[in-house]
Every structure is written in C-alpha cells, then in structure tokens.
Amino acid sequence: TGSMVSVTAVNGIATFSNLIFNTAGTYTLSASDGALTGATSGNVVISHAAAAKVAFPSASGGKASGYLSSVTVAVEDQFGNVVTGNTSTVTLAVASGPGGFANGSVTSVAAVNGIATFSSLILRTAGTYTLSATDGTLVGTTSGNVVVTPGVATKLVIGDPLPLPASTTVTAGTVITPVVLVEDNYGNVVSDNSTQVSLTFGGVNLGTQTVVNGVATFAAQTLTVVSTKNVNASVISSGLTLSNATTVAFVVTAKP
C-alpha cells in the first residue's frame, strides 16, 4: 500500500521513487508500456529493517512429567521479518496459568539468526498457560494457549473430603463420601485413567470402583463409632500406591 507503480517517462526515463516492500526476500520486477515489448529485472534483494519486536512462531504443550516440547521466539522488524543477524537475549515468563516454571527451567536464551529456541522449560502443574516474551526495549508479546497435560499415573491419593488433618475430631453421624484420586508424580489428576480401585473403610470392604476421569467415588459412609475409636481408610490397587500413609484416621465423638 502506498507504492506508486505507474509513472510518466521524462526524456525516455521512467523513475520510480516510491516502491515499498514490507516483506524481506528476493524479487524480480516486470515493466510494461502499452504495446511496447516488456522487460524483467534481475534480482532485487529486500533486507529486514531494524529489530522492533518479538513474536511467537510456535509454542507447544507437553506432559507435566517432562519439558515443553519446543518454544521458539522470533526477533522481528516492524513488518514481521525475522532479523536474521540478531543475537539478543529473549526471556520467557508465565503470563497466565495454574503454575510457574519449575526449578531447572532455562527461561533466558540468546537468539541465533533472530530465533531464540527454548528447550528446557518445565511446567509441573497440568492446565492451560500463556507465555510472555521480552527482549530489552523491544515490544514484547504473549503466546496463544499452551496446554500441559498430566504425566503417567503413579499413585493413588485419598481425596476430598479425605484426608482430614491428623487427630481430627468429628461428630458421630457425620457422613463422608470416600473418594480416591489417580495422580501423576506432581499431583495432577490423570483424567484418562480407568484403574480399578478397591477400598476398605473402618475395616469394612467397600468393594471395587472403576476410576472415571481420574476419580473413584465410593458409597457414602456414616461415622458411628464414638470416643477413642478410629475409622481407617486404605486403598489397594495393582501397580499404584498411596502417596501418604496407608491409613487415614478419624476420631469420632458422640453427639453433644
């Protein structure tokens, strides 16, 4: 836009002084003039302008148990051309999401030919993130969504409303619905797991439930044992272990 592509010749010479190319690259130009024989130029090389901003060509998600697969940031001129000679340092941060970068993440790297490649970014908490990129005085940017999924299932955890804090006292007649969560190493619920989980509660076998969306829910139980008695819950499942103690105790007292 704004280029003047037709001009009147002066003394047989047409001079074009307002041709604008926003995209860097190699071009040839064609010239025509009515019924006259046309012509094509040799190569015209358009270079990038000065570095003005950073941009995300890509940002990929990964498992919570490992690194993000690949995140690259381009140093660009104002027209979106990569500044191929640039070696400035680009820094990433979490702009939004359920957690931050874990220890061991490398969040600042030098660009190579205008591209900064991040290969050591670790997000332990599963969820949807956006990342921000900055580079000195250049205009920064924010990525699109980066989705981190749970790792492989490694443990079973008694979930809300269990476990209660140690030595918790509850009143007889309290109803608790036992819930067992299938989690990865970092406490993310593995929603695609369908493990068979068996549960004993206060010495009573509540049977086996199939995990749905990472959660096994058992029949509600009424706590009726009073005074110094404890009610214990334990989980048994092949290949997975409980992350805390094998039992969770409740002290149940009589109603006032």
N, C-alpha and C positions, 0 to 999 in steps of 0.2 A: 504494500500500500504506500502511495506517495511517489512511486517511481515514475519518471517521465520517459515513456518508451517510444514516442514519436516526436521527431524534431525536424525542422526545415533546414536543408543544407545551405551553407553560406560559402560561396565560391567553390561549390562542389564538395564541401566537407560538412558532414552532419556530426555535431559534437553533443554527446550525451553526458550531462554533468550531474544527473540526479537519478542514478540507478541504485536501488537499495536491496541488498541481500541480507536477510536475518539468519539464514541457516548456513553454517560453515560447510565448506566442501569444494569440490572441483566442478566447474561448469564450462559449457561451450555456449556461445551466443549465435543466434541466426539474425541476419539482416535482410530486409526485403524493401523494394521500392517499386510498386506498381508492376509493370511488365518487364522491368529490368531483371537480369539474372541475379539471384540472391547469393549470399555468401555465409559461411560458418566460420566462427573464430577458432583459434586454438584454445587451449585450456586456460580458464580463469580461476585462480585459487582464492577462495574467500576464507580467511582465518577467523578464529574466535576473537571476541573482544576481551576486555579485562574481566577478571573474576568478580562476580557480583553477588552470588547466592549459592546455597547448597540445596540439593534435591535428592529424593529417594527414588532411584530407578527400580529398586526392589527391596522388599523386607519380608522374609519368610518366617513362618512359625516353626515350632519344633516340640519335642517331648519335654515335659517338665524334668525328666531324669537326665537331660543332656543339654547340649548347646543349641541355640538357634542355628538353623542350618546355614543361613547366609544373610547378611545385611550389607548392602553397599550404599554409599552416598557419593553423589557426583558434585564436583565443584564446577559451577556453570557461569557463563556470562549472562547479561540481562536478557538475552534472546533464547536461552536454553541450550546453548552449545557448551559441551564439556571443554574446560580449559586444560588442554592436554599436557601442558608443561607444568601444571600446578603440583606442588608437594606440601601444601599447608596441612595443618593438623585439624582433623574433624573430631568432635566429641559428641557422643550419644548419651541421652538420659531417658528415663521412662517418663513420658508425658502424662499417661493415664493407664490405669490397670490395677489389679489386685495386689501387686507386689513390686519389689525393686530388683535390680540386678544383684545376683548372689556374689559372694566372695569368689575371686578368681576371674571375674569378667574383665575383659580389656575394653574400656569404653572410649579411649582416645587413640587414633591411629593416623599416620601420615598418608596423604593421598599419593598414589602412583599414577602418573599421567592423568591427573584430575579425578581419580576414583579412589575413595577410601573404602577398604574392604574389612569388615568386622567378622571374625571367625571364632571369637571367644566370648560370646555373650550368653549368660546363663540366667534363666528365669525359672525359679523353682515352683512358683505358685501358678497352677493352671488358670487360664482365663484369657480375656481379650485385652490387648495392650495397644497403645500408640507410642511411638518413639519420637523424640525431638533431636534434631541435629543442629549444631552450631559450629562456626568456624570464624573466630575473631570478630571482625567488624562486618563480615558478610551477612546477608539476610539469611536467617535460619528457616527451618521448615519442620513440619510434623508429618510423620508417616501415616499411611492408612492403617487399618486394623492388622495386628499381628496376633495370631491365635496360638496359644501354648496349650497343648493337651496333656492329660495326666500320663505318667510313666506306667510301667507294668505293675500289676498288683503284687504287693509283697507282704501285706499284713492285714489283720482284722482288728478293728477297734470298736469297743462298746461305745455307742454314740448317744446323743441326747435322747431322753433325759438322763442317760447314764454316760459316763460315771459321775457320781456325786463326789464332792470332796471327802477325804478321809474323815471318819468319825462323824459323818453327817447323821443327824437325828431326824427321823420323820415320824409322823403320827400314824398309828395303826389305822388302816382303812385307806391309806394313800394308794392310788392306782398308778402303776408305772408300765409303760409300753416299751419292752426291751427292743432296742434297735442295734444292729451290727453293721458297721461300715467296712467296705473293702477299699483299702487305700494303697497308694504308692509310697515310696520311701519318704516323701516330703509332705504327707498328709493330705494329698489330693484324692478325692473320691473317684475311683475308677468306674465311670458310668457305664462302660460297655461290658462290665464283668457280670457273669451269671453263675458264680460259685454256689455250691450247696453248703449251707451253714447249719450246724446243729447247735442248740443252746440248752444249757441247764441253768435253772434259776432257783436258788434256795433249795438245791438238791432235787428239784423236780425237772425232769426232762421235758422240754417244750417242743421237742421234735425238730424237724429239718425244714428250712425255708430256702427257696431259690432267691438269690440276690437279684433285685430289679433296679436298674440304674445305679448300681453300686451300693444298694442298701437292702438288708434283710430285716423285715419287720415281723415281730412275733406277737402272739396274743397278749393282751393286757393282763397284768398281774396285780392282785390286791395284796398289799403287805399287811399281814395279820399277826405275825409273831411279835411279841411285846418284850419290853425290858431289855435284858442283856443279850438277847439273841441277835444274830446277824443273818441277813439274807444275802446269799452269794450268787453271782452270775459268772459263768465261764463259757468260753467259746471253743469249739472243736471243729476244725476244717482241714482237710488234707492239703498240704502244700503252703498254707498260710498260717501265721502265728499272731497272737495278740500282742499289740505294741506295748501295753502296760502290764500290770500284774495279771495273773491268770484268773484272779477273782476280784470282784468289786463288792465291798461290804457296806451294809446299811444297818444302823442301829434303829430299831423300831420301838417306839414308846406307845403306851396306852393313850387313848384319847383322854383329855382332861375332864 
